[in-house]
Amino acid sequence: MSGPGGISDLDKNRALVEWLEWQLQKARNRVRELEVQQEQERRRREQAHAAMRWKIQPQRSSSAALVHRGDCALYPVEGGFLDRQEALIALAGPDIEPCQICNPQIGLVDG
């Protein structure tokens, strides 16, 4: 049966379904975009938090132990981080040196 303008109810409903599917696809795409943004923000927060912590690389037979910034890639470990005060104490030790790449003492002096 045709409605006003000569378009059948079936054609109207097919057009509506097509439009709703298009809207649903747009909404799903937006959800994926927001999930990616949320994950990127979570990673940024974790990196910023790691940058405000420190870690100690144990002494090797031929070298001193090293203090690294929490985000230093030269010694990538999870967990076991030091706070500012602990890092200052560690650097004051006789057999512990700062990493020459990440310069952890900069964050300690400025903090």
DRENPA-3360 file (N, C-alpha, C; in nm, 2 decimals, always signed):
BEGIN
1 = MSGPGGIS = +0.08/-0.12/+0.00/+0.00/+0.00/+0.00/+0.09/+0.12/+0.00 ~ +0.06/+0.22/-0.08/+0.13/+0.34/-0.09/+0.08/+0.45/+0.01 ~ +0.18/+0.52/+0.06/+0.14/+0.63/+0.15/+0.15/+0.76/+0.07 ~ +0.15/+0.87/+0.14/+0.16/+1.00/+0.07/+0.29/+1.01/-0.01 ~ +0.28/+1.06/-0.13/+0.39/+1.08/-0.22/+0.42/+0.95/-0.30 ~ +0.34/+0.85/-0.29/+0.35/+0.73/-0.37/+0.46/+0.63/-0.32 ~ +0.51/+0.65/-0.20/+0.61/+0.55/-0.14/+0.54/+0.45/-0.06 ~ +0.57/+0.33/-0.08/+0.50/+0.22/+0.00/+0.55/+0.22/+0.14;
9 = DLDKNRAL = +0.47/+0.16/+0.23/+0.51/+0.15/+0.37/+0.63/+0.06/+0.38 ~ +0.64/-0.05/+0.29/+0.76/-0.13/+0.29/+0.88/-0.06/+0.25 ~ +0.87/+0.03/+0.15/+0.99/+0.11/+0.11/+1.03/+0.20/+0.21 ~ +0.93/+0.26/+0.28/+0.96/+0.36/+0.39/+1.04/+0.29/+0.50 ~ +0.99/+0.17/+0.54/+1.06/+0.09/+0.64/+1.19/+0.04/+0.60 ~ +1.21/+0.00/+0.48/+1.34/-0.04/+0.43/+1.44/+0.08/+0.44 ~ +1.39/+0.20/+0.40/+1.48/+0.32/+0.41/+1.51/+0.35/+0.55 ~ +1.41/+0.33/+0.64/+1.43/+0.36/+0.78/+1.54/+0.26/+0.84;
17 = VEWLEWQL = +1.53/+0.13/+0.80/+1.62/+0.03/+0.85/+1.76/+0.07/+0.80 ~ +1.77/+0.11/+0.67/+1.90/+0.14/+0.62/+1.96/+0.26/+0.69 ~ +1.88/+0.36/+0.72/+1.93/+0.48/+0.79/+1.97/+0.44/+0.93 ~ +1.89/+0.36/+1.00/+1.93/+0.32/+1.14/+2.05/+0.24/+1.14 ~ +2.07/+0.15/+1.04/+2.20/+0.07/+1.03/+2.32/+0.17/+1.01 ~ +2.30/+0.27/+0.93/+2.40/+0.37/+0.91/+2.44/+0.44/+1.04 ~ +2.33/+0.48/+1.11/+2.35/+0.55/+1.24/+2.42/+0.46/+1.34 ~ +2.38/+0.33/+1.34/+2.44/+0.24/+1.43/+2.59/+0.22/+1.40;
25 = QKARNRVR = +2.63/+0.21/+1.27/+2.77/+0.20/+1.23/+2.85/+0.33/+1.27 ~ +2.78/+0.44/+1.26/+2.85/+0.57/+1.30/+2.87/+0.56/+1.45 ~ +2.77/+0.52/+1.53/+2.79/+0.51/+1.67/+2.89/+0.41/+1.71 ~ +2.90/+0.30/+1.65/+3.00/+0.19/+1.68/+3.14/+0.25/+1.65 ~ +3.16/+0.32/+1.53/+3.28/+0.38/+1.50/+3.33/+0.48/+1.61 ~ +3.23/+0.56/+1.65/+3.26/+0.66/+1.76/+3.30/+0.59/+1.89 ~ +3.24/+0.48/+1.92/+3.27/+0.41/+2.04/+3.42/+0.36/+2.03 ~ +3.45/+0.31/+1.91/+3.59/+0.26/+1.89/+3.69/+0.37/+1.90;
33 = ELEVQQEQ = +3.66/+0.49/+1.85/+3.75/+0.61/+1.86/+3.77/+0.65/+2.00 ~ +3.66/+0.65/+2.08/+3.66/+0.69/+2.22/+3.74/+0.59/+2.30 ~ +3.73/+0.46/+2.27/+3.81/+0.35/+2.34/+3.96/+0.37/+2.31 ~ +3.99/+0.40/+2.19/+4.13/+0.43/+2.15/+4.18/+0.55/+2.23 ~ +4.11/+0.66/+2.23/+4.15/+0.78/+2.30/+4.16/+0.75/+2.45 ~ +4.07/+0.67/+2.51/+4.08/+0.64/+2.65/+4.20/+0.56/+2.68 ~ +4.24/+0.46/+2.60/+4.36/+0.38/+2.61/+4.48/+0.46/+2.60 ~ +4.48/+0.56/+2.51/+4.60/+0.65/+2.49/+4.62/+0.73/+2.61;
41 = ERRRREQA = +4.51/+0.78/+2.67/+4.51/+0.87/+2.79/+4.56/+0.79/+2.91 ~ +4.52/+0.66/+2.92/+4.56/+0.58/+3.03/+4.71/+0.55/+3.02 ~ +4.76/+0.53/+2.90/+4.91/+0.51/+2.88/+4.98/+0.64/+2.91 ~ +4.93/+0.75/+2.87/+5.00/+0.88/+2.90/+5.00/+0.90/+3.05 ~ +4.90/+0.87/+3.12/+4.90/+0.88/+3.27/+5.00/+0.79/+3.33 ~ +5.01/+0.67/+3.28/+5.10/+0.57/+3.34/+5.25/+0.62/+3.31 ~ +5.27/+0.67/+3.19/+5.41/+0.72/+3.16/+5.44/+0.84/+3.25 ~ +5.35/+0.93/+3.27/+5.37/+1.05/+3.35/+5.40/+1.00/+3.50;
49 = HAAMRWKI = +5.32/+0.90/+3.54/+5.34/+0.85/+3.68/+5.48/+0.78/+3.69 ~ +5.52/+0.71/+3.59/+5.65/+0.64/+3.59/+5.76/+0.74/+3.59 ~ +5.74/+0.85/+3.52/+5.85/+0.95/+3.51/+5.87/+1.02/+3.65 ~ +5.78/+1.01/+3.74/+5.79/+1.07/+3.87/+5.84/+0.96/+3.98 ~ +5.88/+0.85/+3.93/+5.93/+0.74/+4.02/+6.07/+0.70/+3.97 ~ +6.14/+0.62/+4.05/+6.27/+0.58/+4.02/+6.29/+0.43/+4.04 ~ +6.39/+0.38/+3.99/+6.42/+0.23/+4.00/+6.57/+0.21/+4.01 ~ +6.61/+0.10/+4.07/+6.75/+0.07/+4.08/+6.78/-0.06/+4.00;
57 = QPQRSSSA = +6.88/-0.04/+3.92/+6.94/-0.16/+3.84/+7.05/-0.22/+3.93 ~ +7.04/-0.34/+3.97/+7.14/-0.40/+4.06/+7.28/-0.39/+4.00 ~ +7.37/-0.39/+4.10/+7.51/-0.39/+4.06/+7.55/-0.51/+3.98 ~ +7.63/-0.49/+3.88/+7.69/-0.61/+3.81/+7.83/-0.62/+3.85 ~ +7.90/-0.73/+3.82/+8.03/-0.75/+3.87/+8.13/-0.64/+3.82 ~ +8.11/-0.58/+3.70/+8.20/-0.48/+3.65/+8.15/-0.34/+3.66 ~ +8.03/-0.32/+3.72/+7.98/-0.18/+3.72/+7.90/-0.16/+3.85 ~ +7.88/-0.03/+3.88/+7.80/+0.00/+4.00/+7.65/-0.02/+3.97;
65 = ALVHRGDC = +7.58/-0.02/+4.08/+7.43/-0.02/+4.06/+7.39/+0.12/+4.01 ~ +7.28/+0.12/+3.93/+7.24/+0.25/+3.87/+7.10/+0.28/+3.92 ~ +7.07/+0.41/+3.94/+6.94/+0.46/+3.96/+6.89/+0.52/+3.83 ~ +6.77/+0.48/+3.79/+6.70/+0.52/+3.67/+6.57/+0.59/+3.70 ~ +6.53/+0.68/+3.61/+6.39/+0.73/+3.62/+6.30/+0.61/+3.59 ~ +6.18/+0.62/+3.64/+6.09/+0.51/+3.63/+6.05/+0.48/+3.48 ~ +6.07/+0.58/+3.40/+6.03/+0.55/+3.25/+6.15/+0.53/+3.17 ~ +6.27/+0.51/+3.23/+6.39/+0.48/+3.15/+6.39/+0.35/+3.08;
73 = ALYPVEGG = +6.41/+0.35/+2.95/+6.40/+0.23/+2.87/+6.52/+0.14/+2.88 ~ +6.63/+0.19/+2.94/+6.75/+0.11/+2.95/+6.74/+0.00/+3.06 ~ +6.65/+0.02/+3.15/+6.62/-0.08/+3.25/+6.47/-0.09/+3.27 ~ +6.41/-0.16/+3.17/+6.26/-0.17/+3.18/+6.21/-0.28/+3.27 ~ +6.17/-0.24/+3.39/+6.11/-0.34/+3.48/+5.98/-0.29/+3.53 ~ +5.89/-0.37/+3.56/+5.76/-0.34/+3.62/+5.77/-0.36/+3.77 ~ +5.72/-0.26/+3.84/+5.72/-0.27/+3.99/+5.85/-0.24/+4.05 ~ +5.85/-0.24/+4.18/+5.97/-0.21/+4.26/+6.02/-0.07/+4.25;
81 = FLDRQEAL = +5.93/+0.02/+4.23/+5.97/+0.16/+4.21/+6.00/+0.23/+4.35 ~ +6.09/+0.33/+4.34/+6.13/+0.41/+4.46/+6.05/+0.54/+4.45 ~ +6.03/+0.59/+4.57/+5.98/+0.73/+4.57/+6.09/+0.83/+4.58 ~ +6.07/+0.95/+4.58/+6.17/+1.06/+4.57/+6.27/+1.04/+4.68 ~ +6.23/+1.03/+4.81/+6.32/+1.02/+4.92/+6.40/+0.89/+4.91 ~ +6.35/+0.78/+4.87/+6.43/+0.66/+4.86/+6.53/+0.67/+4.75 ~ +6.50/+0.74/+4.64/+6.59/+0.76/+4.54/+6.71/+0.85/+4.58 ~ +6.68/+0.95/+4.65/+6.78/+1.04/+4.71/+6.88/+0.96/+4.80;
89 = IALAGPDI = +6.82/+0.88/+4.88/+6.90/+0.80/+4.97/+6.99/+0.70/+4.89 ~ +6.93/+0.64/+4.79/+7.01/+0.55/+4.71/+7.13/+0.62/+4.64 ~ +7.10/+0.73/+4.58/+7.21/+0.81/+4.51/+7.32/+0.85/+4.61 ~ +7.29/+0.87/+4.73/+7.39/+0.91/+4.83/+7.48/+0.79/+4.87 ~ +7.44/+0.67/+4.83/+7.52/+0.55/+4.86/+7.65/+0.55/+4.78 ~ +7.75/+0.48/+4.83/+7.88/+0.48/+4.77/+7.89/+0.39/+4.64 ~ +7.81/+0.29/+4.62/+7.82/+0.20/+4.51/+7.70/+0.22/+4.41 ~ +7.63/+0.33/+4.42/+7.52/+0.36/+4.33/+7.54/+0.49/+4.25;
97 = EPCQICNP = +7.52/+0.48/+4.12/+7.54/+0.60/+4.04/+7.41/+0.63/+3.96 ~ +7.39/+0.75/+3.91/+7.28/+0.78/+3.83/+7.30/+0.73/+3.69 ~ +7.20/+0.69/+3.62/+7.20/+0.65/+3.48/+7.24/+0.78/+3.40 ~ +7.34/+0.76/+3.31/+7.39/+0.87/+3.23/+7.29/+0.91/+3.12 ~ +7.20/+0.82/+3.09/+7.10/+0.85/+2.98/+6.98/+0.92/+3.03 ~ +6.91/+0.87/+3.13/+6.79/+0.94/+3.18/+6.81/+1.04/+3.29 ~ +6.93/+1.06/+3.34/+6.96/+1.16/+3.44/+6.86/+1.17/+3.55 ~ +6.84/+1.07/+3.63/+6.74/+1.07/+3.74/+6.76/+1.18/+3.84;
105 = QIGLVDG = +6.88/+1.23/+3.86/+6.90/+1.33/+3.96/+6.83/+1.46/+3.93 ~ +6.81/+1.48/+3.80/+6.74/+1.61/+3.76/+6.60/+1.61/+3.82 ~ +6.52/+1.51/+3.81/+6.39/+1.50/+3.87/+6.39/+1.51/+4.02 ~ +6.50/+1.46/+4.08/+6.52/+1.46/+4.23/+6.55/+1.60/+4.28 ~ +6.64/+1.67/+4.21/+6.68/+1.80/+4.26/+6.57/+1.90/+4.24 ~ +6.49/+1.89/+4.13/+6.38/+1.98/+4.09/+6.26/+1.96/+4.18 ~ +6.24/+1.83/+4.23/+6.12/+1.80/+4.30/+6.12/+1.86/+4.43;
% end
